Amino acid sequence: MEQPDGSFETRYWKPTFLSVFGEDGQVEFVLHGADDVTAEVLAEEA
């Protein structure tokens, strides 16, 4: 992530996907999300 001073900060993301099925059993659409897990990753590395 770019900072105001032009430097970059490393961020870690955990993506999630959820398929939504129609009545016919076919995928109608996919929901996508991403959680920022930077704090957890850095805590594990410490």
HTML snippet that shows the backbone in 3Dmol.js (N, CA, C, O; Angstrom):
<script src="https://3Dmol.org/build/3Dmol-min.js"></script>
<div id="view" style="width:600px;height:400px;position:relative"></div>
<script>
const pdb = `
ATOM      1  N   MET A   1       0.853  -1.166   0.000  1.00  0.00           N
ATOM      2  CA  MET A   1       0.000   0.000   0.000  1.00  0.00           C
ATOM      3  C   MET A   1       0.904   1.236   0.000  1.00  0.00           C
ATOM      4  O   MET A   1       1.797   1.365   0.838  1.00  0.00           O
ATOM      5  N   GLU A   2       0.663   2.127  -0.939  1.00  0.00           N
ATOM      6  CA  GLU A   2       1.503   3.318  -1.031  1.00  0.00           C
ATOM      7  C   GLU A   2       1.147   4.311   0.073  1.00  0.00           C
ATOM      8  O   GLU A   2      -0.025   4.578   0.339  1.00  0.00           O
ATOM      9  N   GLN A   3       2.173   4.844   0.699  1.00  0.00           N
ATOM     10  CA  GLN A   3       2.029   5.817   1.766  1.00  0.00           C
ATOM     11  C   GLN A   3       2.133   7.228   1.190  1.00  0.00           C
ATOM     12  O   GLN A   3       2.617   7.404   0.072  1.00  0.00           O
ATOM     13  N   PRO A   4       1.682   8.238   1.946  1.00  0.00           N
ATOM     14  CA  PRO A   4       1.744   9.618   1.452  1.00  0.00           C
ATOM     15  C   PRO A   4       3.148  10.077   1.047  1.00  0.00           C
ATOM     16  O   PRO A   4       3.293  10.931   0.172  1.00  0.00           O
ATOM     17  N   ASP A   5       4.178   9.512   1.680  1.00  0.00           N
ATOM     18  CA  ASP A   5       5.548   9.921   1.352  1.00  0.00           C
ATOM     19  C   ASP A   5       6.110   9.163   0.145  1.00  0.00           C
ATOM     20  O   ASP A   5       7.270   9.358  -0.218  1.00  0.00           O
ATOM     21  N   GLY A   6       5.297   8.299  -0.482  1.00  0.00           N
ATOM     22  CA  GLY A   6       5.737   7.554  -1.653  1.00  0.00           C
ATOM     23  C   GLY A   6       6.301   6.177  -1.346  1.00  0.00           C
ATOM     24  O   GLY A   6       6.538   5.388  -2.261  1.00  0.00           O
ATOM     25  N   SER A   7       6.522   5.877  -0.064  1.00  0.00           N
ATOM     26  CA  SER A   7       7.013   4.552   0.302  1.00  0.00           C
ATOM     27  C   SER A   7       5.844   3.562   0.276  1.00  0.00           C
ATOM     28  O   SER A   7       4.682   3.949   0.156  1.00  0.00           O
ATOM     29  N   PHE A   8       6.184   2.277   0.391  1.00  0.00           N
ATOM     30  CA  PHE A   8       5.150   1.250   0.377  1.00  0.00           C
ATOM     31  C   PHE A   8       5.163   0.457   1.667  1.00  0.00           C
ATOM     32  O   PHE A   8       6.221   0.175   2.229  1.00  0.00           O
ATOM     33  N   GLU A   9       3.979   0.103   2.128  1.00  0.00           N
ATOM     34  CA  GLU A   9       3.811  -0.725   3.318  1.00  0.00           C
ATOM     35  C   GLU A   9       3.304  -2.095   2.863  1.00  0.00           C
ATOM     36  O   GLU A   9       2.357  -2.176   2.081  1.00  0.00           O
ATOM     37  N   THR A  10       3.920  -3.152   3.342  1.00  0.00           N
ATOM     38  CA  THR A  10       3.486  -4.499   2.999  1.00  0.00           C
ATOM     39  C   THR A  10       2.219  -4.834   3.774  1.00  0.00           C
ATOM     40  O   THR A  10       2.147  -4.620   4.984  1.00  0.00           O
ATOM     41  N   ARG A  11       1.222  -5.359   3.072  1.00  0.00           N
ATOM     42  CA  ARG A  11      -0.023  -5.799   3.698  1.00  0.00           C
ATOM     43  C   ARG A  11      -0.255  -7.255   3.308  1.00  0.00           C
ATOM     44  O   ARG A  11       0.166  -7.687   2.235  1.00  0.00           O
ATOM     45  N   TYR A  12      -0.913  -7.999   4.165  1.00  0.00           N
ATOM     46  CA  TYR A  12      -1.245  -9.397   3.913  1.00  0.00           C
ATOM     47  C   TYR A  12      -2.764  -9.532   3.915  1.00  0.00           C
ATOM     48  O   TYR A  12      -3.450  -8.991   4.782  1.00  0.00           O
ATOM     49  N   TRP A  13      -3.280 -10.268   2.919  1.00  0.00           N
ATOM     50  CA  TRP A  13      -4.719 -10.413   2.738  1.00  0.00           C
ATOM     51  C   TRP A  13      -5.095 -11.883   2.678  1.00  0.00           C
ATOM     52  O   TRP A  13      -4.352 -12.702   2.136  1.00  0.00           O
ATOM     53  N   LYS A  14      -6.243 -12.210   3.233  1.00  0.00           N
ATOM     54  CA  LYS A  14      -6.783 -13.569   3.168  1.00  0.00           C
ATOM     55  C   LYS A  14      -8.063 -13.516   2.329  1.00  0.00           C
ATOM     56  O   LYS A  14      -9.089 -13.007   2.782  1.00  0.00           O
ATOM     57  N   PRO A  15      -7.995 -14.039   1.114  1.00  0.00           N
ATOM     58  CA  PRO A  15      -9.187 -14.006   0.263  1.00  0.00           C
ATOM     59  C   PRO A  15     -10.184 -15.094   0.640  1.00  0.00           C
ATOM     60  O   PRO A  15      -9.801 -16.169   1.101  1.00  0.00           O
ATOM     61  N   THR A  16     -11.457 -14.806   0.441  1.00  0.00           N
ATOM     62  CA  THR A  16     -12.508 -15.797   0.650  1.00  0.00           C
ATOM     63  C   THR A  16     -13.458 -15.750  -0.548  1.00  0.00           C
ATOM     64  O   THR A  16     -13.705 -14.690  -1.122  1.00  0.00           O
ATOM     65  N   PHE A  17     -13.976 -16.903  -0.904  1.00  0.00           N
ATOM     66  CA  PHE A  17     -14.908 -17.016  -2.018  1.00  0.00           C
ATOM     67  C   PHE A  17     -16.109 -17.840  -1.560  1.00  0.00           C
ATOM     68  O   PHE A  17     -15.955 -18.806  -0.812  1.00  0.00           O
ATOM     69  N   LEU A  18     -17.281 -17.463  -2.001  1.00  0.00           N
ATOM     70  CA  LEU A  18     -18.497 -18.193  -1.665  1.00  0.00           C
ATOM     71  C   LEU A  18     -19.324 -18.336  -2.927  1.00  0.00           C
ATOM     72  O   LEU A  18     -19.749 -17.339  -3.512  1.00  0.00           O
ATOM     73  N   SER A  19     -19.554 -19.560  -3.346  1.00  0.00           N
ATOM     74  CA  SER A  19     -20.401 -19.823  -4.514  1.00  0.00           C
ATOM     75  C   SER A  19     -21.851 -19.836  -4.070  1.00  0.00           C
ATOM     76  O   SER A  19     -22.194 -20.436  -3.051  1.00  0.00           O
ATOM     77  N   VAL A  20     -22.702 -19.169  -4.841  1.00  0.00           N
ATOM     78  CA  VAL A  20     -24.137 -19.144  -4.565  1.00  0.00           C
ATOM     79  C   VAL A  20     -24.818 -19.933  -5.682  1.00  0.00           C
ATOM     80  O   VAL A  20     -24.679 -19.617  -6.863  1.00  0.00           O
ATOM     81  N   PHE A  21     -25.553 -20.963  -5.279  1.00  0.00           N
ATOM     82  CA  PHE A  21     -26.173 -21.867  -6.239  1.00  0.00           C
ATOM     83  C   PHE A  21     -27.650 -21.538  -6.425  1.00  0.00           C
ATOM     84  O   PHE A  21     -28.334 -21.133  -5.485  1.00  0.00           O
ATOM     85  N   GLY A  22     -28.125 -21.719  -7.645  1.00  0.00           N
ATOM     86  CA  GLY A  22     -29.535 -21.550  -7.955  1.00  0.00           C
ATOM     87  C   GLY A  22     -30.301 -22.814  -7.633  1.00  0.00           C
ATOM     88  O   GLY A  22     -29.724 -23.810  -7.196  1.00  0.00           O
ATOM     89  N   GLU A  23     -31.599 -22.767  -7.852  1.00  0.00           N
ATOM     90  CA  GLU A  23     -32.452 -23.919  -7.573  1.00  0.00           C
ATOM     91  C   GLU A  23     -32.081 -25.128  -8.427  1.00  0.00           C
ATOM     92  O   GLU A  23     -32.331 -26.268  -8.038  1.00  0.00           O
ATOM     93  N   ASP A  24     -31.484 -24.874  -9.592  1.00  0.00           N
ATOM     94  CA  ASP A  24     -31.085 -25.971 -10.480  1.00  0.00           C
ATOM     95  C   ASP A  24     -29.731 -26.568 -10.116  1.00  0.00           C
ATOM     96  O   ASP A  24     -29.256 -27.480 -10.793  1.00  0.00           O
ATOM     97  N   GLY A  25     -29.104 -26.062  -9.052  1.00  0.00           N
ATOM     98  CA  GLY A  25     -27.819 -26.586  -8.605  1.00  0.00           C
ATOM     99  C   GLY A  25     -26.609 -25.977  -9.300  1.00  0.00           C
ATOM    100  O   GLY A  25     -25.469 -26.323  -8.991  1.00  0.00           O
ATOM    101  N   GLN A  26     -26.857 -25.084 -10.225  1.00  0.00           N
ATOM    102  CA  GLN A  26     -25.766 -24.427 -10.938  1.00  0.00           C
ATOM    103  C   GLN A  26     -25.329 -23.173 -10.189  1.00  0.00           C
ATOM    104  O   GLN A  26     -26.126 -22.537  -9.500  1.00  0.00           O
ATOM    105  N   VAL A  27     -24.063 -22.832 -10.333  1.00  0.00           N
ATOM    106  CA  VAL A  27     -23.553 -21.616  -9.696  1.00  0.00           C
ATOM    107  C   VAL A  27     -24.206 -20.401 -10.348  1.00  0.00           C
ATOM    108  O   VAL A  27     -24.130 -20.224 -11.564  1.00  0.00           O
ATOM    109  N   GLU A  28     -24.840 -19.575  -9.539  1.00  0.00           N
ATOM    110  CA  GLU A  28     -25.466 -18.352 -10.032  1.00  0.00           C
ATOM    111  C   GLU A  28     -24.457 -17.198 -10.039  1.00  0.00           C
ATOM    112  O   GLU A  28     -24.375 -16.432 -10.999  1.00  0.00           O
ATOM    113  N   PHE A  29     -23.697 -17.093  -8.950  1.00  0.00           N
ATOM    114  CA  PHE A  29     -22.660 -16.081  -8.854  1.00  0.00           C
ATOM    115  C   PHE A  29     -21.709 -16.430  -7.729  1.00  0.00           C
ATOM    116  O   PHE A  29     -21.981 -17.322  -6.925  1.00  0.00           O
ATOM    117  N   VAL A  30     -20.598 -15.727  -7.676  1.00  0.00           N
ATOM    118  CA  VAL A  30     -19.577 -15.970  -6.657  1.00  0.00           C
ATOM    119  C   VAL A  30     -19.335 -14.668  -5.905  1.00  0.00           C
ATOM    120  O   VAL A  30     -19.102 -13.617  -6.503  1.00  0.00           O
ATOM    121  N   LEU A  31     -19.396 -14.762  -4.589  1.00  0.00           N
ATOM    122  CA  LEU A  31     -19.066 -13.617  -3.739  1.00  0.00           C
ATOM    123  C   LEU A  31     -17.593 -13.697  -3.383  1.00  0.00           C
ATOM    124  O   LEU A  31     -17.066 -14.780  -3.127  1.00  0.00           O
ATOM    125  N   HIS A  32     -16.935 -12.556  -3.366  1.00  0.00           N
ATOM    126  CA  HIS A  32     -15.509 -12.513  -3.058  1.00  0.00           C
ATOM    127  C   HIS A  32     -15.281 -11.463  -1.978  1.00  0.00           C
ATOM    128  O   HIS A  32     -15.877 -10.386  -2.002  1.00  0.00           O
ATOM    129  N   GLY A  33     -14.417 -11.793  -1.040  1.00  0.00           N
ATOM    130  CA  GLY A  33     -14.038 -10.848   0.003  1.00  0.00           C
ATOM    131  C   GLY A  33     -12.578 -11.040   0.342  1.00  0.00           C
ATOM    132  O   GLY A  33     -11.969 -12.046  -0.022  1.00  0.00           O
ATOM    133  N   ALA A  34     -12.025 -10.076   1.036  1.00  0.00           N
ATOM    134  CA  ALA A  34     -10.634 -10.181   1.471  1.00  0.00           C
ATOM    135  C   ALA A  34     -10.492  -9.508   2.823  1.00  0.00           C
ATOM    136  O   ALA A  34     -10.895  -8.360   3.011  1.00  0.00           O
ATOM    137  N   ASP A  35      -9.916 -10.238   3.756  1.00  0.00           N
ATOM    138  CA  ASP A  35      -9.670  -9.711   5.096  1.00  0.00           C
ATOM    139  C   ASP A  35      -8.205  -9.339   5.230  1.00  0.00           C
ATOM    140  O   ASP A  35      -7.326 -10.081   4.792  1.00  0.00           O
ATOM    141  N   ASP A  36      -7.946  -8.193   5.834  1.00  0.00           N
ATOM    142  CA  ASP A  36      -6.575  -7.764   6.102  1.00  0.00           C
ATOM    143  C   ASP A  36      -6.084  -8.521   7.332  1.00  0.00           C
ATOM    144  O   ASP A  36      -6.593  -8.321   8.434  1.00  0.00           O
ATOM    145  N   VAL A  37      -5.091  -9.391   7.139  1.00  0.00           N
ATOM    146  CA  VAL A  37      -4.558 -10.215   8.225  1.00  0.00           C
ATOM    147  C   VAL A  37      -3.109  -9.811   8.550  1.00  0.00           C
ATOM    148  O   VAL A  37      -2.350 -10.605   9.107  1.00  0.00           O
ATOM    149  N   THR A  38      -2.743  -8.603   8.206  1.00  0.00           N
ATOM    150  CA  THR A  38      -1.372  -8.128   8.410  1.00  0.00           C
ATOM    151  C   THR A  38      -0.949  -8.253   9.870  1.00  0.00           C
ATOM    152  O   THR A  38       0.147  -8.737  10.153  1.00  0.00           O
ATOM    153  N   ALA A  39      -1.796  -7.825  10.796  1.00  0.00           N
ATOM    154  CA  ALA A  39      -1.442  -7.869  12.211  1.00  0.00           C
ATOM    155  C   ALA A  39      -1.153  -9.291  12.675  1.00  0.00           C
ATOM    156  O   ALA A  39      -0.209  -9.527  13.429  1.00  0.00           O
ATOM    157  N   GLU A  40      -1.968 -10.232  12.223  1.00  0.00           N
ATOM    158  CA  GLU A  40      -1.779 -11.630  12.625  1.00  0.00           C
ATOM    159  C   GLU A  40      -0.466 -12.191  12.056  1.00  0.00           C
ATOM    160  O   GLU A  40       0.270 -12.884  12.759  1.00  0.00           O
ATOM    161  N   VAL A  41      -0.177 -11.891  10.791  1.00  0.00           N
ATOM    162  CA  VAL A  41       1.059 -12.388  10.162  1.00  0.00           C
ATOM    163  C   VAL A  41       2.273 -11.809  10.864  1.00  0.00           C
ATOM    164  O   VAL A  41       3.224 -12.532  11.158  1.00  0.00           O
ATOM    165  N   LEU A  42       2.251 -10.516  11.134  1.00  0.00           N
ATOM    166  CA  LEU A  42       3.402  -9.894  11.804  1.00  0.00           C
ATOM    167  C   LEU A  42       3.583 -10.418  13.216  1.00  0.00           C
ATOM    168  O   LEU A  42       4.716 -10.557  13.676  1.00  0.00           O
ATOM    169  N   ALA A  43       2.478 -10.717  13.927  1.00  0.00           N
ATOM    170  CA  ALA A  43       2.569 -11.279  15.272  1.00  0.00           C
ATOM    171  C   ALA A  43       3.202 -12.678  15.244  1.00  0.00           C
ATOM    172  O   ALA A  43       3.979 -13.030  16.131  1.00  0.00           O
ATOM    173  N   GLU A  44       2.862 -13.472  14.217  1.00  0.00           N
ATOM    174  CA  GLU A  44       3.451 -14.793  14.093  1.00  0.00           C
ATOM    175  C   GLU A  44       4.941 -14.725  13.783  1.00  0.00           C
ATOM    176  O   GLU A  44       5.714 -15.573  14.228  1.00  0.00           O
ATOM    177  N   GLU A  45       5.341 -13.713  13.019  1.00  0.00           N
ATOM    178  CA  GLU A  45       6.748 -13.574  12.648  1.00  0.00           C
ATOM    179  C   GLU A  45       7.606 -13.065  13.798  1.00  0.00           C
ATOM    180  O   GLU A  45       8.819 -13.270  13.808  1.00  0.00           O
ATOM    181  N   ALA A  46       6.980 -12.401  14.768  1.00  0.00           N
ATOM    182  CA  ALA A  46       7.722 -11.818  15.895  1.00  0.00           C
ATOM    183  C   ALA A  46       8.127 -12.872  16.904  1.00  0.00           C
ATOM    184  O   ALA A  46       8.757 -12.552  17.912  1.00  0.00           O
TER     185      ALA A  46
END
`;
const viewer = $3Dmol.createViewer("view");
viewer.addModel(pdb, "pdb");
viewer.setStyle({}, {cartoon: {color: "spectrum"}});
viewer.zoomTo();
viewer.render();
</script>
